[in-house]
């Protein structure tokens, strides 16, 4: 009897693992489509950080500008807030006097390992591109 119960747990775990792998494969395919499209447009192989930066620039809405190191960090923050707003983590508050967008934190992000953070950002980027009809 114990062997049968262990077998059921193992089958359940295999099913769950197969489901998660399929989701990861779908996400990687969709994110690959995003990176391909962005790389074609900008001429380089773009990684996650580069795509976040470009989303931040797009959302800033100032076009091509020279940015200080701190402003580049702020641009990345703009991207992250934009991407995580639909998930309820941030709420857009508006623009400051210099035209920079600001958000308030609604919910603290859960502690995630780097690989988990990367998956969350990839999923949010894919959703951003779908919502904006870019893929």
VOTOR-429634 format. One record per residue: residue number from 1; x, y, z of N, C-alpha, C in turn. Coordinates in steps of 0.001 Angstrom, whole numbers. Atoms other than C-alpha are relative to their C-alpha. Example, Ala and Ser with C-alpha at 12.3 -4.5 7.8 and 13.67 -1.06 7.14 Angstrom:
<lumlums>
lumlum pos:1	nu:890	nv:-1190	nw:0	cau:12300	cav:-4500	caw:7800	cu:900	cv:1200	cw:0
lumlum pos:2	nu:-820	nv:-1190	nw:-60	cau:13670	cav:-1060	caw:7140	cu:-770	cv:1090	cw:730
</lumlums>
This chain:
<lumlums>
lumlum pos:1	nu:813	nv:-1203	nw:0	cau:0	cav:0	caw:0	cu:850	cv:1259	cw:0
lumlum pos:2	nu:-864	nv:-1173	nw:-79	cau:2744	cav:2444	caw:869	cu:618	cv:306	cw:-1354
lumlum pos:3	nu:-598	nv:-211	nw:1317	cau:4323	cav:1925	caw:-2541	cu:-1003	cv:681	cw:-921
lumlum pos:4	nu:1039	nv:-590	nw:835	cau:1025	cav:2764	caw:-4261	cu:-205	cv:1479	cw:326
lumlum pos:5	nu:160	nv:-1409	nw:-399	cau:635	cav:5998	caw:-2249	cu:1189	cv:823	cw:-466
lumlum pos:6	nu:-1184	nv:-707	nw:479	cau:4211	cav:6969	caw:-3063	cu:-59	cv:206	cw:-1501
lumlum pos:7	nu:115	nv:-85	nw:1446	cau:3524	cav:6279	caw:-6721	cu:-954	cv:1124	cw:-399
lumlum pos:8	nu:944	nv:-1078	nw:292	cau:509	cav:8611	caw:-6699	cu:649	cv:1363	cw:200
lumlum pos:9	nu:-697	nv:-1262	nw:-250	cau:2587	cav:11404	caw:-5180	cu:995	cv:260	cw:-1116
lumlum pos:10	nu:-983	nv:-160	nw:1064	cau:5294	cav:10802	caw:-7746	cu:-675	cv:397	cw:-1302
lumlum pos:11	nu:724	nv:-359	nw:1214	cau:2765	cav:10931	caw:-10599	cu:-487	cv:1441	cw:57
lumlum pos:12	nu:457	nv:-1378	nw:-177	cau:1335	cav:14146	caw:-9193	cu:1149	cv:978	cw:-223
lumlum pos:13	nu:-1161	nv:-872	nw:161	cau:4788	cav:15676	caw:-8991	cu:480	cv:29	cw:-1448
lumlum pos:14	nu:-396	nv:37	nw:1410	cau:5601	cav:14540	caw:-12532	cu:-939	cv:851	cw:-841
lumlum pos:15	nu:974	nv:-814	nw:726	cau:2384	cav:16110	caw:-13818	cu:265	cv:1486	cw:234
lumlum pos:16	nu:-277	nv:-1395	nw:-355	cau:3146	cav:19347	caw:-11967	cu:1282	cv:487	cw:-682
lumlum pos:17	nu:-1257	nv:-350	nw:645	cau:6711	cav:19353	caw:-13286	cu:-193	cv:176	cw:-1504
lumlum pos:18	nu:262	nv:-105	nw:1437	cau:5516	cav:18732	caw:-16857	cu:-773	cv:1280	cw:-312
lumlum pos:19	nu:789	nv:-1219	nw:190	cau:2975	cav:21571	caw:-16518	cu:895	cv:1237	cw:117
lumlum pos:20	nu:-896	nv:-1143	nw:-188	cau:5618	cav:23973	caw:-15184	cu:1000	cv:117	cw:-1139
lumlum pos:21	nu:-937	nv:-31	nw:1132	cau:8051	cav:23013	caw:-17938	cu:-685	cv:533	cw:-1250
lumlum pos:22	nu:746	nv:-496	nw:1159	cau:5368	cav:23636	caw:-20567	cu:-225	cv:1501	cw:106
lumlum pos:23	nu:181	nv:-1436	nw:-206	cau:4643	cav:27049	caw:-19033	cu:1305	cv:735	cw:-244
lumlum pos:24	nu:-1304	nv:-618	nw:209	cau:8358	cav:27857	caw:-18962	cu:348	cv:42	cw:-1478
lumlum pos:25	nu:-286	nv:57	nw:1428	cau:8699	cav:26768	caw:-22594	cu:-817	cv:1053	cw:-744
lumlum pos:26	nu:854	nv:-1006	nw:634	cau:5751	cav:28952	caw:-23625	cu:514	cv:1409	cw:298
lumlum pos:27	nu:-536	nv:-1304	nw:-380	cau:7188	cav:31903	caw:-21688	cu:1296	cv:275	cw:-757
lumlum pos:28	nu:-1268	nv:-190	nw:703	cau:10648	cav:31398	caw:-23210	cu:-224	cv:254	cw:-1486
lumlum pos:29	nu:317	nv:-243	nw:1414	cau:9131	cav:31210	caw:-26705	cu:-533	cv:1410	cw:-206
lumlum pos:30	nu:560	nv:-1348	nw:104	cau:7131	cav:34398	caw:-26132	cu:1061	cv:1057	cw:251
lumlum pos:31	nu:-1062	nv:-961	nw:-286	cau:10095	cav:36194	caw:-24589	cu:1013	cv:19	cw:-1146
lumlum pos:32	nu:-870	nv:65	nw:1172	cau:12220	cav:34996	caw:-27506	cu:-543	cv:826	cw:-1146
lumlum pos:33	nu:638	nv:-820	nw:1029	cau:9717	cav:36640	caw:-29843	cu:218	cv:1490	cw:291
lumlum pos:34	nu:-245	nv:-1391	nw:-397	cau:10072	cav:39893	caw:-27875	cu:1447	cv:385	cw:-303
lumlum pos:35	nu:-1409	nv:-345	nw:203	cau:13873	cav:39793	caw:-27944	cu:351	cv:42	cw:-1482
lumlum pos:36	nu:-247	nv:-11	nw:1447	cau:13894	cav:38950	caw:-31652	cu:-508	cv:1297	cw:-619
lumlum pos:37	nu:584	nv:-1234	nw:558	cau:11582	cav:41841	caw:-32469	cu:816	cv:1230	cw:400
lumlum pos:38	nu:-771	nv:-1145	nw:-481	cau:13558	cav:44276	caw:-30316	cu:1395	cv:24	cw:-629
lumlum pos:39	nu:-1332	nv:77	nw:590	cau:16899	cav:43056	caw:-31669	cu:-27	cv:411	cw:-1467
lumlum pos:40	nu:137	nv:-421	nw:1393	cau:15684	cav:43507	caw:-35245	cu:-125	cv:1520	cw:-100
lumlum pos:41	nu:227	nv:-1440	nw:28	cau:14601	cav:47049	caw:-34441	cu:1238	cv:781	cw:418
lumlum pos:42	nu:-1123	nv:-749	nw:-546	cau:17723	cav:48056	caw:-32499	cu:1366	cv:-545	cw:-420
lumlum pos:43	nu:-1223	nv:473	nw:607	cau:20334	cav:45915	caw:-34252	cu:955	cv:-785	cw:877
lumlum pos:44	nu:-861	nv:769	nw:-886	cau:21811	cav:44074	caw:-31274	cu:-808	cv:-1125	cw:627
lumlum pos:45	nu:666	nv:1001	nw:-823	cau:21044	cav:40961	caw:-29277	cu:-252	cv:643	cw:1357
lumlum pos:46	nu:353	nv:-692	nw:-1235	cau:19187	cav:42524	caw:-26369	cu:-336	cv:-1000	cw:1095
lumlum pos:47	nu:322	nv:844	nw:-1147	cau:19046	cav:40945	caw:-22935	cu:-1135	cv:634	cw:799
lumlum pos:48	nu:1097	nv:-458	nw:-851	cau:16470	cav:41411	caw:-20193	cu:209	cv:1444	cw:467
lumlum pos:49	nu:-289	nv:-1351	nw:-505	cau:18173	cav:44522	caw:-18780	cu:-161	cv:1050	cw:-1096
lumlum pos:50	nu:121	nv:-946	nw:1112	cau:18353	cav:46208	caw:-22187	cu:-1467	cv:236	cw:-355
lumlum pos:51	nu:1429	nv:-142	nw:307	cau:14662	cav:45525	caw:-22832	cu:-689	cv:807	cw:1093
lumlum pos:52	nu:559	nv:-816	nw:-1085	cau:13775	cav:46907	caw:-19397	cu:341	cv:1472	cw:-208
lumlum pos:53	nu:-414	nv:-1385	nw:222	cau:15764	cav:50044	caw:-20185	cu:-814	cv:629	cw:-1132
lumlum pos:54	nu:768	nv:-537	nw:1129	cau:13993	cav:50490	caw:-23539	cu:-1467	cv:222	cw:363
lumlum pos:55	nu:1378	nv:-209	nw:-472	cau:10581	cav:50032	caw:-21901	cu:-51	cv:1262	cw:854
lumlum pos:56	nu:-49	nv:-1199	nw:-834	cau:11558	cav:52658	caw:-19335	cu:103	cv:1271	cw:-829
lumlum pos:57	nu:-132	nv:-1160	nw:900	cau:12628	cav:55072	caw:-22085	cu:-1333	cv:279	cw:-694
lumlum pos:58	nu:1307	nv:-143	nw:660	cau:9352	cav:54438	caw:-23923	cu:-1021	cv:619	cw:949
lumlum pos:59	nu:980	nv:-487	nw:-966	cau:7300	cav:55050	caw:-20790	cu:336	cv:1404	cw:502
lumlum pos:60	nu:-391	nv:-1362	nw:-372	cau:9293	cav:58157	caw:-19902	cu:-529	cv:986	cw:-1027
lumlum pos:61	nu:614	nv:-800	nw:1054	cau:8175	cav:59548	caw:-23249	cu:745	cv:1261	cw:-392
lumlum pos:62	nu:-776	nv:-1191	nw:335	cau:10977	cav:62041	caw:-23749	cu:841	cv:-185	cw:-1260
lumlum pos:63	nu:-810	nv:249	nw:1188	cau:12530	cav:60443	caw:-26833	cu:1454	cv:-203	cw:366
lumlum pos:64	nu:-1434	nv:174	nw:-223	cau:16291	cav:60375	caw:-27201	cu:520	cv:1153	cw:849
lumlum pos:65	nu:-538	nv:-995	nw:-933	cau:17846	cav:62190	caw:-24236	cu:1305	cv:-516	cw:597
lumlum pos:66	nu:-1202	nv:375	nw:-743	cau:21200	cav:62211	caw:-22491	cu:-396	cv:-142	cw:1464
lumlum pos:67	nu:381	nv:275	nw:-1383	cau:20787	cav:60660	caw:-19063	cu:1231	cv:-182	cw:872
lumlum pos:68	nu:-1049	nv:253	nw:-982	cau:22974	cav:60713	caw:-15990	cu:-121	cv:-1450	cw:468
lumlum pos:69	nu:27	nv:1357	nw:-537	cau:23813	cav:57439	caw:-14254	cu:-1231	cv:-202	cw:883
lumlum pos:70	nu:1178	nv:96	nw:-876	cau:21105	cav:58117	caw:-11639	cu:-1289	cv:-13	cw:-803
lumlum pos:71	nu:1199	nv:-17	nw:837	cau:18560	cav:58911	caw:-14341	cu:-185	cv:-1330	cw:-721
lumlum pos:72	nu:106	nv:1325	nw:625	cau:19359	cav:55605	caw:-16065	cu:-590	cv:-1009	cw:978
lumlum pos:73	nu:583	nv:866	nw:-1040	cau:18583	cav:53822	caw:-12795	cu:-1489	cv:319	cw:139
lumlum pos:74	nu:1404	nv:-405	nw:-83	cau:15342	cav:55832	caw:-12609	cu:-807	cv:-542	cw:-1183
lumlum pos:75	nu:668	nv:537	nw:1189	cau:14475	cav:54719	caw:-16164	cu:-302	cv:-1488	cw:199
lumlum pos:76	nu:240	nv:1414	nw:-287	cau:14869	cav:51088	caw:-15090	cu:-1156	cv:-149	cw:1002
lumlum pos:77	nu:1083	nv:17	nw:-987	cau:12592	cav:51822	caw:-12119	cu:-1348	cv:279	cw:-673
lumlum pos:78	nu:1223	nv:-289	nw:754	cau:10011	cav:53308	caw:-14500	cu:-499	cv:-1275	cw:-675
lumlum pos:79	nu:384	nv:1242	nw:686	cau:10040	cav:50065	caw:-16486	cu:-575	cv:-1007	cw:987
lumlum pos:80	nu:452	nv:992	nw:-983	cau:9695	cav:47865	caw:-13418	cu:-1369	cv:369	cw:557
lumlum pos:81	nu:1304	nv:-443	nw:-523	cau:6841	cav:49944	caw:-11989	cu:-1094	cv:-175	cw:-1051
lumlum pos:82	nu:966	nv:153	nw:1088	cau:5088	cav:49999	caw:-15368	cu:-397	cv:-1462	cw:-162
lumlum pos:83	nu:261	nv:1420	nw:227	cau:5422	cav:46244	caw:-15747	cu:-743	cv:-658	cw:1149
lumlum pos:84	nu:620	nv:646	nw:-1160	cau:4297	cav:45392	caw:-12214	cu:-1287	cv:670	cw:465
lumlum pos:85	nu:1264	nv:-670	nw:-347	cau:1395	cav:47870	caw:-11998	cu:-1211	cv:-897	cw:-265
lumlum pos:86	nu:1178	nv:863	nw:225	cau:-1076	cav:45421	caw:-13636	cu:-144	cv:-1126	cw:1027
lumlum pos:87	nu:32	nv:1056	nw:-1005	cau:-182	cav:42898	caw:-10926	cu:-331	cv:549	cw:1384
lumlum pos:88	nu:421	nv:-609	nw:-1254	cau:-1116	cav:45381	caw:-8183	cu:1116	cv:426	cw:934
lumlum pos:89	nu:-1114	nv:-359	nw:-882	cau:2356	cav:46011	caw:-6788	cu:229	cv:1507	cw:56
lumlum pos:90	nu:-180	nv:-1448	nw:54	cau:2447	cav:49658	caw:-7868	cu:-1266	cv:652	cw:-537
lumlum pos:91	nu:1111	nv:-797	nw:530	cau:-72	cav:52389	caw:-8596	cu:579	cv:1308	cw:-531
lumlum pos:92	nu:-499	nv:-1217	nw:631	cau:673	cav:55210	caw:-10999	cu:-597	cv:1223	cw:691
lumlum pos:93	nu:454	nv:-1221	nw:-674	cau:485	cav:58615	caw:-9295	cu:-31	cv:1205	cw:-924
lumlum pos:94	nu:-39	nv:-1122	nw:916	cau:1350	cav:60971	caw:-12136	cu:1421	cv:459	cw:-259
lumlum pos:95	nu:-1297	nv:-557	nw:367	cau:4165	cav:63118	caw:-13448	cu:418	cv:1092	cw:979
lumlum pos:96	nu:-499	nv:-1108	nw:-811	cau:6389	cav:65422	caw:-11431	cu:195	cv:1221	cw:-896
lumlum pos:97	nu:-140	nv:-1256	nw:755	cau:7234	cav:68984	caw:-12511	cu:967	cv:-116	cw:-1174
lumlum pos:98	nu:-956	nv:218	nw:1088	cau:10047	cav:67646	caw:-14731	cu:-494	cv:-1016	cw:-1025
lumlum pos:99	nu:582	nv:946	nw:943	cau:7763	cav:65193	caw:-16508	cu:382	cv:-1455	cw:223
lumlum pos:100	nu:-355	nv:1381	nw:-319	cau:9027	cav:62049	caw:-14778	cu:-1165	cv:-669	cw:736
lumlum pos:101	nu:1122	nv:697	nw:-643	cau:6375	cav:59473	caw:-13810	cu:378	cv:-531	cw:1385
lumlum pos:102	nu:-200	nv:517	nw:-1357	cau:5943	cav:58332	caw:-10216	cu:-1107	cv:-987	cw:360
lumlum pos:103	nu:927	nv:1018	nw:-473	cau:4272	cav:55352	caw:-8564	cu:81	cv:-82	cw:1510
lumlum pos:104	nu:-58	nv:341	nw:-1423	cau:3349	cav:54413	caw:-5053	cu:-57	cv:-1516	cw:91
lumlum pos:105	nu:-13	nv:1444	nw:-220	cau:3916	cav:50931	caw:-3714	cu:-1300	cv:-394	cw:675
lumlum pos:106	nu:1235	nv:523	nw:-592	cau:665	cav:49078	caw:-3042	cu:263	cv:-1230	cw:842
lumlum pos:107	nu:-251	nv:1286	nw:-639	cau:2067	cav:45745	caw:-2052	cu:1490	cv:-298	cw:-134
lumlum pos:108	nu:-1416	nv:333	nw:29	cau:5575	cav:44711	caw:-1131	cu:205	cv:-1279	cw:-815
lumlum pos:109	nu:-322	nv:1186	nw:781	cau:7115	cav:42277	caw:-3571	cu:474	cv:-1119	cw:920
lumlum pos:110	nu:-473	nv:1120	nw:-820	cau:7661	cav:38819	caw:-2126	cu:1495	cv:-228	cw:-243
lumlum pos:111	nu:-1421	nv:300	nw:217	cau:11263	cav:37735	caw:-1608	cu:136	cv:-1095	cw:-1066
lumlum pos:112	nu:-201	nv:945	nw:1090	cau:12358	cav:35982	caw:-4799	cu:1483	cv:-209	cw:-248
lumlum pos:113	nu:-1360	nv:289	nw:417	cau:15537	cav:34299	caw:-5876	cu:224	cv:651	cw:-1368
lumlum pos:114	nu:-268	nv:-658	nw:1290	cau:17282	cav:35864	caw:-8906	cu:-673	cv:-676	cw:-1198
lumlum pos:115	nu:628	nv:700	nw:1124	cau:15992	cav:33178	caw:-11282	cu:-1513	cv:234	cw:-7
lumlum pos:116	nu:1431	nv:-272	nw:-97	cau:12440	cav:33752	caw:-10005	cu:-306	cv:1435	cw:-425
lumlum pos:117	nu:169	nv:-1399	nw:403	cau:12822	cav:37522	caw:-10424	cu:37	cv:118	cw:-1514
lumlum pos:118	nu:-140	nv:-47	nw:1452	cau:13930	cav:36971	caw:-13992	cu:-1256	cv:-545	cw:-684
lumlum pos:119	nu:1229	nv:551	nw:575	cau:10892	cav:34794	caw:-14735	cu:-1167	cv:967	cw:130
lumlum pos:120	nu:1078	nv:-972	nw:-207	cau:8517	cav:37366	caw:-13235	cu:138	cv:1153	cw:-993
lumlum pos:121	nu:-210	nv:-1127	nw:918	cau:10074	cav:40151	caw:-15312	cu:-240	cv:-422	cw:-1450
lumlum pos:122	nu:256	nv:481	nw:1362	cau:10023	cav:38057	caw:-18490	cu:-1495	cv:-92	cw:-263
lumlum pos:123	nu:1450	nv:124	nw:164	cau:6334	cav:37288	caw:-17955	cu:-640	cv:1381	cw:-119
lumlum pos:124	nu:560	nv:-1350	nw:39	cau:5556	cav:40950	caw:-17272	cu:343	cv:704	cw:-1319
lumlum pos:125	nu:-397	nv:-593	nw:1291	cau:7486	cav:42031	caw:-20391	cu:-852	cv:-570	cw:-1123
lumlum pos:126	nu:837	nv:634	nw:1026	cau:5613	cav:39520	caw:-22549	cu:-1409	cv:575	cw:57
lumlum pos:127	nu:1348	nv:-575	nw:-142	cau:2292	cav:40801	caw:-21145	cu:-40	cv:1449	cw:-481
lumlum pos:128	nu:-94	nv:-1400	nw:452	cau:3369	cav:44419	caw:-21754	cu:-38	cv:68	cw:-1528
lumlum pos:129	nu:-37	nv:3	nw:1458	cau:4127	cav:43619	caw:-25391	cu:-1325	cv:-460	cw:-585
lumlum pos:130	nu:1314	nv:446	nw:483	cau:819	cav:41767	caw:-25805	cu:-1038	cv:1106	cw:181
lumlum pos:131	nu:974	nv:-1076	nw:-275	cau:-1218	cav:44574	caw:-24187	cu:171	cv:1151	cw:-990
lumlum pos:132	nu:-297	nv:-1094	nw:931	cau:501	cav:47133	caw:-26426	cu:29	cv:-461	cw:-1453
lumlum pos:133	nu:121	nv:595	nw:1345	cau:-43	cav:44847	caw:-29438	cu:1303	cv:86	cw:-789
lumlum pos:134	nu:-1308	nv:-12	nw:635	cau:3677	cav:44646	caw:-30165	cu:449	cv:-1410	cw:-388
lumlum pos:135	nu:-208	nv:1385	nw:440	cau:3656	cav:40840	caw:-30444	cu:-1357	cv:-664	cw:-132
</lumlums>
